[in-house]
Amino acid sequence: MEIVRSEKKSTSSNEVNADLVTALPLYRAAPELEVRLEDFELYAIDRLQVLRGISDGLSRGRKPEEMEKLVKKLWKAHMRHAHAPEALNKDIISHFVLRLVYCRTEDLRRWFLSMETTLFRYRFRVETDDVQRELMTEFNLPYKSLSNAEYQTLKDKLSQVARSTGQSLPTADSIFFKVPFEEVPELVATRRVYIHKGNAYVAMSQVVSLIVTHFRSYLSKALVLTNRKWTSTIREQEKDRLTPIIEALSTSYLGPDYSQPSDTTEISLKDIDQLAKTSFPLCMRHLFEKLREDHHLRHGGRMQLGLFLKGVGLNLDDALAFWKAEFTRKVGAERFDREYAYAIRHNYGKEGKRTDYTPYSCQKIISSTPGVGDHHGCPYRHFSEENLRAALGRLGINNRALEEVMVKVQNRHYQLACTLTFEAVHGTSCDAGINHPNQYFSDSKKTMDSKKTMESKVKVTNLCFMGTHEFHTLQGHLNTHFTLVVSKSYFFAECFLTVLIELRRPAKRFC
């Protein structure tokens, strides 16, 4: 696979390898075709959207039928193309790019192997029987289907297993394969296959387990070989072109851009303490509290918190005032202006290259490596269990929710742990999951504002049911130049009430 600049044309449909004839490739070898540099990255990002969606679905414990729908939806949204040959090209190219991205460490290899295997599983399951048999042939599996005589001998046993597992009963036309039982550990573990003398008798409807085992084994070995090639040659040869893209993709954030606050979002210094308590994610709340406590943060903490505050709407003047008010308690105003103010202006694109820096995403924060004395990073990954439990307790999370969060942390689903924390704190679901600290803040603000609106409606509703004495008492609290008009309308047994206060002559009207 050769990477070319954008002036070269992308691969035409007839350049696809002849052996890649099915809609589901096995990714045995990188295709011999030219790829534009832009497509190299964009195709990888699209596939990464699919894999991260699968990861989120698995970590949320979705059922197989739900996962099948999710994979179909993700693939349609990110990997489809109007022309089938180009869609196949995109599929193959994106896989090999991400194989290069995720071959570099053991953790990256493990994640990629698991997600690609899951993706392959659900794509294989929706293929026709003919395509499935064709894929089995491509794997060169040495297993033959049972002869009619063998099937008749085992028919009762096979039917017994099918009934016990809720599968359709085998018929004379059913196809079974005789394979060593260690080839289908998933079926053996769930007792969904008949075993006799060390062999498992796998139905055609179950052959996905057999194929997935071989696919996973092949991909695992391929990742190790790719890592060797990356380390020995590719990284150095492509240091000025592909290497920066490859190294950035594994931690890239694929959601909304939070480099600039929305037009309706702006926070002031007088609001920041209250917002930190109600709407900051745990990582930012911890940094904020440490800054208030120690009047200092090291570079990693200043970058993580500073860019977050920029993204939620703290303007440059207020940011300088905020950091100066804290730091001068420890280092003095002159030293702050000399050593720290420049970096703050730099983050806002007012110094140096005038780059408008983006707030850190969850992926970037999770992958950071805070040292002794640092307070940045992800609490769900970098805190000890004792410290994390204490921090969650201070948020007011009940014991049941806290234990659910800790289970996700133990399984290394850090973003899902943050999502569960959000749901426990705000008493609402967050189906999209938390992928960015600024997303947490934005969703929190919307939830808090919605609750305030509902509370005000409840207060208005209560006005309808007050007596004459209570009304006069309320009117006495209001300026006599105000008019209180309470109107009520009914629709399907629901009462909608509106309070209108206008500057006019004294008057009143009851519901």
N, C-alpha and C positions, 0 to 999 in steps of 0.2 A: 504494500500500500504506500503510494507516494503522495506526499503533501505538496500542493502547488499553490501559488498566489491566485488571487481572485480573477486575474485576467484570463486564466485558463478555464476552459469549459469543464463542467462536471461530467461525470461518466454517463454515457448514453446507455439505453436499455440493453443493447446487444453486447455490452462489455461485461455483463455479469457472468461469473464463472459457469461453465456448462453443468458442473456437478451440483450447483445450488438450485435444484429444480423444485423443491418443495417450498411452501410458504413459511415453514419453520426450519431454518438452517441449524446445523449442528456446530458451526463456528470452528471447523477443523483447522482452517488455515486462513490467514489474512488475504483478502482479495487483491488481485493484481490490477489495481485501477488508481486513477488520479483523484485526489480529493482536494477541494479548495480549502484553504486555511479556515475560512469562515464556517464552512460546513463541518469541518473537523470538530470545532468547538460546539456549534449549535446542535449537531446531531447528538453529541455526548450529553449536553444539557437536557435535551428532550428525553433521552433514555433515563437519565438520572432522575427526572421527575417521576417516571414510572416506578423505578426501583425504590425511591423514597416513599412513594404512595403505598407500595406493597409493604415496606417496613413498618409504616404507621398502622396499616391494617392488621398485620400480624401482632404487633405489640399491643393492639387494642383487643386482641383475642377474638377476631372475627371468625365465624364459622366457614367451612370450606365453600359452601354455596355462596356465601357473601363475598368471599375472596375471589371466587370465579367471576362474579359480576364486577367487582372492583377492578380486577386486572383487565377485563374487557373494556371497561370505561376508560381506564388510564391509557391503555394502548391506543384506543380510538382518538383520545384527546391529544396525544403527544407524538405518536409514531406513524399515523396513517399518512398516505400520500395519494394524490389523484391517480398516479400511474403506478401500477403494481411493481414493475421492475425497479423504479426509483424507491419505492417503499422497502423493497428487499435490500437494495443498496444501503439505505439508511439504517435498517436493522443490523446488517453485518458490520458496517463501518462503526456505528455507535458502540456496538459490543466490544470491538477490538480497541477502540479509544479508551473506554472505561476499564478494559482489562489492563491497559497500560497505567491508567490512573490508580487503580486499586491493587496493583501487584506489589507495591513498595513496602508495606509493613504487614505483619501477621494480622493485626486487627482489621486493616483494610481488606486484606484477602478474605478473611472469615466473613465479613459483612457482604462483600460482593458475591462470594460463592453462594451464600444462603439466599440472597435476593434473586440472583440469576437462575438458581435452581428452582425457586418458587415460581418465577415467571415462566420458565420452560415447562414446568409441570402443568400449569393451567392453560398454557397455549397448546400443549400436546393433547390435553383432555378434550378440547373442542374440535380437534381434527377428525376427519372421517377415518373409518377402519382401514381403508386403502392407504391413506397417507401415513397412518400409524405403522402399518406393516412395512411401508417403504422406508420409514425412518429406522425401524428395527433392522432392515437389511443394510442400511448405511452404517449402522453400528457394528455390522459383521458379527452379530450374536450367534453363537453356535447352537442355539436351541431350536428344536423342531416341535411342531405341534403334535399332539397325541393322535395316534392312529385310532380308527373306529373301534378296533378290538381292545386297545388299552382304555379307551373311554368307557366302553361297556363294563369293563372290570371294575372301574373306579366310580361309576355313575352314582351309586348310592351314597358313597362317602362325599363326593363333590356336592351332591344335592343337600346333604345334611349340613355341610359348612355354609352353603348358600342360604339355607333357611335360617340358620342361627345368626347370620350377619345381615339379614334383610336384603340379600341380593336376589336377582331374578334367577329362577331355577334353570339349570343347564338343559339344553336340548341336544338332539342329534347333530344339529348344525353348529353347536357351540365349539369354540376353539380354545384349547388349553395348551399351555407350555410347561414342560417338565424342566425345572431349573434347580440348581443347588440352593438350599434354603437361605444360605448367607447372602445370596444375591438380592433378596427381597426382605431386608430387616424390618422395614415399615409394616409389611403385611404380617410378618411373624409376630411382631410386638403387639399388634392389635388383634391377633387371632382371626384373621380374615382369609386364611389360606389353608388348604389341606396339605399336611406334611406326611410323607411316608418314606422311610429308609433314607433320610437325609435330603430328599428332594421335595420341593414345593411345587404344587400344581396350580399354575397361575392362569386365570381366565383372561380372555382378550380385554375385558373391561377393566382388568386390574394391571394390565401390562405397563401402565404409566409408572408404577412403582419400580419396575425392573429397568425401564429406560432411564428414569431419573437417577437411579443409583449409578448407572454407567456414565451419564452426563456429568454428574457431580464429581465422580472420580477423575474423569478426563479433564474437566475444567480446573480442578484442584492442582493437578500436575502441570497444566498449562500455565497457571498463574505463577508457580515457582520458576518455571523456565523463563517466563516473561520478565520476572524480577531479575534474574541473572543477566538477561540481555540488557535490561534497563540500566542496571548498575555498571555493567562492563563497557557498554558502548553508547547507548541512546542518550542517556542523560548528558554526557559531555558533548556529543556531536550536535545535539539540538538545544544547547544551553541558551542560545539567543533567540530561538524561535518556538519550539514546541515545549521545552522543559517548563517555562513559566506557566503555560496553560495547564499542563499535566499536574503540576504541583498545586495549582490553585483549585482545580475542579473538585477534589475530594472534600473540601471545606467550603465550597461556594454556596452562597445563599441564593435561592431561586424564587423568592417571594417578592412582595411589593418593595419599592424603593423608599427607604426612610431617611435618605440623605437630607431631604428638605421636609419640614413639617407641612401639613396641609394648611390651606388658607384659613380654616376655622380653628386651628390648633395653635395656641400660644399660651405659655405659662409665665407667671411672674414670680419674683423672689418671695413675695408674701404668701404664695400658694404652695411653694415647693415642699415645705415640711409636711403639710397635710396630704399632698399627693403622694409623697414617699410612703406614707402609712397606708394609703388606700389603693394606690394604683401602680406602684413600682413592683416589678418582678423581684423574686428573692435575691437574685444576683446583684441587682442595682440597689435594692434596699439595704443589703449588707454593706456595700461600698459607701452608700450615703451615711449610714449610721457610724461606720468607722471613720469617715471624714469628720463628722460632727464630734466624735469622741477624741480622735487623735490630732485633728487639725492638720492632717497630712495624708497623702496617698502616694505610693510609688508610681513609676511611670505607667505600668500596665493598668493599674487601677484608675489613674487619671484619664488614660485614653478610653477605657471601657465606659466609665461613668460620664466623662465629658462629651463623648460623641452621642451617647444615649440622650443626655439632656438637650443637646443640640437638636436631635431628631424629634423630641417631644415638644419643641417650641420655645426653648430658652434662647433669647437672642444674644448676640456677642457682648453687648454692653452689660447685660445682666449676668452673663457667664463670667466675665472678668470680675464683676463685683462679688459674685458668689464665691469664686475660688479665692479671691484676695481676702475677703472677710475671714475665711477659715485659715488660710496659710499664714497670714500676717500675725496670727496669735502665736505662731511657733517660729517663723523664719524672718519676720519683719517685712515691712512694705518695700524697702529698697531691694532686698534680695528677691522678693517675689517678682517685682518689675523686671529685674535683670535676668532671672533664671526660668521663670514659669509663664509669664504673660505671653511671650512670643509663641510658645507651643499652643496656647489656647487660640490665639489669632490664626495660627497655622491650620488648626483643625477646622476653622470656619472659612478657610480659603482666602485669607487676607495676607498671608505671608508666603515666602518661598515660591513654589511653583503655582500657587493659587489653586491648588487642588481642593475640590469640595469633598471632604472625606465622609464616608458612609458609616453610620453606627454599626457596631459589631452584631453579627447574627448569632443565633444559638450554636450553629456548627463551629464558628470561629472561636466562640467562648469556650465551648466544650473541649476543643482541641488545644487550648492554651495550656501552658505548664507553669503555673505560679510557684514561686519559690518561697523560702522562709521569709516572713515579713510582708509578703504580698497578700492582697485581699481580693484580687480580681479572679476571674474564672467562673465556673459553674458550681454552685453549692451542691447540686445533686451528684456531681462527679467528684469534686475536690474536697468536700467536707468529710470529716469522719462521721460515722453513724450517730455518735453521741451529739456532736455539734449540729448535725442536720436535724435530728429530732428536736433539739432545743429551739432551733430557729423556726421550725414549722409550728412548734407549740406556741411561740410568741405571736404567730399569725392567727391564733385562735382556732386552729383546725382540730376537729374532734378526733378521738382515738381511732375510729374505724377508717376515716379518710387518711389519717397519718400512716396507718399500716399499709393501706393500698399504695400510697406514694412510695413507701420504703420497699415494697415488693418490686415496683418498677425500677427503682434505683438499683436493687440487687441484681436485676436482670439487664442492667445497663441501658434501660430505656429512659434516658435523662429528660428528653423533651416531653415525653408522655407523663413523667413524674411532675414536671412543671405544669402541664395541662391539668392534671388531677388537682394540683394545688390551686390553680385558678378557679376550677369548678367548686372546690370546697370553700374557698374564701368568698366567692361571689354568689354562690348558691344557684348557679346556672351552668348549662352544658356548653362545651366549646368543641364542637364537632370537627372544626378545621385543625385543631391542635395548635400548640404554641411553637412557632418556628423562629421568632425574633422577639427580643425584649421590648422593642417599640410596638410590636403587634400586641403584646400583653398589655402594655399601657393603654393603647388605643381601644382595645376591646374592654378593658376595665373601665375606662372613662365612659364609654357608651353604656355599659351595664349600670354604672353608678348614676349617670344622668337619667336613664330610663326609670330607675327605682325612685329618684326624686320626683319625676313627673307623675308616677303612679301615686306616690304619697300625697302630692298636692291635689290630685283628683279625689282621693279619699276624703281629704279635708273639705273640699268643695261639696262633696256629696253630703257630708254631715250638716252643712248649712241648711239643706232642704228640710231637715227634720227638727230644727230648733223651734222652741216655743216663742211666744210673743215677748216674754220677759228677756229671754236669751238674746233675741234679735235686737231689742233696744239696748241691751248691754254691749253687744258687738258694735252697734251703730254709734254708741257713745265713745268707743275706742277710736272710731274713724272720724275724720274731719267732717263736720256737718255739711260741707260743700260737696261731699261725695254722694253719689247715688248708688245704692246697692240693688242690683236687679238679679234675681235668681229665677231662671226659667228652667222648665223641666219638660222633657218629651219622652214618651215610651215607645220602645220598639222591641217586639218579641220578649216582653216581660223584663227588659233591661232599662234602667233609668239613666239617661244621659243628662247631666247637669252642667250649666255654665254660669259662672259668676262674672258679671260685667260691672266694673267700677268706673264711673265716668265723672268728670268735673261738670256737675250741673246742680240744679236746685235739690233740696232734700226731698227724698221720696222713698217709698219701699213697696215691694210687691212680694207676696208670699207664694210658695209653690202651690 
